[in-house]
């Protein structure tokens, strides 16, 4: 059952990723492990990896096996949008769902605020490695006022 749920999450992620990723404001997926660690993956890099060597995508799947997709990062509003709210909206209106509109117009209740550090994961020269560490206490200075 859990494997099929994880497979569904991966399928939904891939479906959402294919919504014009070059122009998408939602640029990254945030995975939270059961231990509370946060890992961020760039969506364009995930698509490239999935279509090619699958190294970064495999790392993403491994993190999902011990956690869940927590949020999408929207670089237009500089916020993390709750993945479960995106899934709910997508399921309610699949034909009309627009990921960019949803994330860009997300309400305060749709946001997730992560105070812990986030480790970005990248693929460089054919190897998966840890990228930049995001210190989210800096983000709280630029949060939108509601």
N, C-alpha and C positions, 0 to 999 in steps of 0.2 A: 504494500500500500504506500509506504513512504517513498519507495523507489519510483512509483508511478507519479506521485505528487512532485518529486524532484524533476522527473522527466517533463511533466507538464509545465513546471516553472521554467525550465530551460527552453522548451518550445515557445512559451509565451515571450520570453526574453528575446529569442531569435526573431519572432514575428514583430515585436516592437522595434527591434534593432534595424529591421529592414525598412522602416519608415524614414527614408531619405536621411541616413546617418550623417551625411556631409553637412546638411543644413540644420540638423536637429539641435535644439537648445539643450536637450537632455543628452549629456555627453558621456556620463559615467554611471556604472552600477556599483552600489555599495553593498558588500556582503558582510554580515555579522555572524561570527562563529558562536557556538554555544558557550565558549569561554569568554565571550565579550570582545574579541579582537575584531577590528574593522579593516577590510581590504577593499580597495577601489580599483575598478577595471575600466579602461577607456573602451567605449562601445565600438568604435571604428577598429581598434586593435583586436578586439574580440572577434569581430566579423572576419577580419583578415586571417586571424589565426584559425578560425573555424573552417574557412575555405582553403587553407593551405596546410601548414604542419600541425595544427591543433595544439601546440605546446601551451600557449597562454590560455586557450579555451579549456584544456585539460586541467590546468591549475585552478581555473574558475570553477569547474565541475567538482574538483576535490574540495575546495572551500565550501561549496554548496552542500557537499556530503556531510559536513560538520557544522552547517549553519543554514542561513537563509539570505535571500536578497532582501535587504532592508529598505533601500531607497534608490531612486535615480537622482543624480546631481544635475541640476539645470543651470547652465552657465550664464543664462541671461538674467536670472534673478539671484544667482549665487546661493541657491538653497538646495537642500536635499528634500525630495518629495517622497512621501511614504509609498512604498511599492504596493502594499496591500490596497491602498486607496486607488492606485492606478489600475490594478487588476479588477477591482470592483467596478470602476467606471468603464473599463474595457468590456467586461462581461455584460454590463447593462446596456451597452450601445455599441456593439462591435462594428456595425456598418458605418457609423458616423464618428467613431472614436478618432481623435487627433491628439497624439501624445504631446506634441509641442504646445497646443492650446491648453491642454490639461495642466501641464507642468508650469507654463508661463502664467496661468491664471489661478494657480493653486491658492487655496485659502490657508490661513495660519494653521488650522487644524489638520491640513494635509501635509504639513511640513514635519520633518524629523530633525531634531537638533542633537548633534553628536558632540559631546564635550571631550571625548577621548581622542587620542591621536589616530589617524587613519594612514595605513600603509598602502601606497599605490603599488600596483604590480604591473610590470611592463615586460615586453619581449624585445630584446636587443641582441642583434647578431645571432639570432636563432636560439637564444637562451632566455628563460624566464628569470627575472630578477626583481628585487625590491627597488622601487623607484623612490620618488619624493615622499617624505612624511608630511602629512597635512596636520597642522596643529589647529584644531577647530576653535580654541578660545579666541583666536584672531577673527574668526567669522562673526562672532557675536557682536562685534563693533559695527558690522555693516548690514545687520539684519534689517529687513523691512519693518516699518512701524505699522501696527494694525490697530 
